[in-house]
């Protein structure tokens, strides 16, 4: 949704009100949001929708990228993931 609204803004030069109302990711968490987006692109599905990111997938991703995920980072990613799945299912 955000990507679509940003595209509208770039094309028209007029910011949609909905975009103005969407809070951004704090700059301190940008790296974590980028990690989540990377994981989201590699997620699997089961024919009925997307699968939640598992601890196994998080571990494999972190090993592959040689990144040590702190427990709070795992929790943040899993919370974003739950919202991602909920929003996708509402469509």
Secondary structure, DSSP 8 states (H G I E B T S, - for coil): -HHHHHHHHHHHS---HHHHHS----GGGHHHHHHHHHHHHT--B-SSSB----HHHHHHHHHHTT----HHHHHHHHHHHHHHHHHHHH-
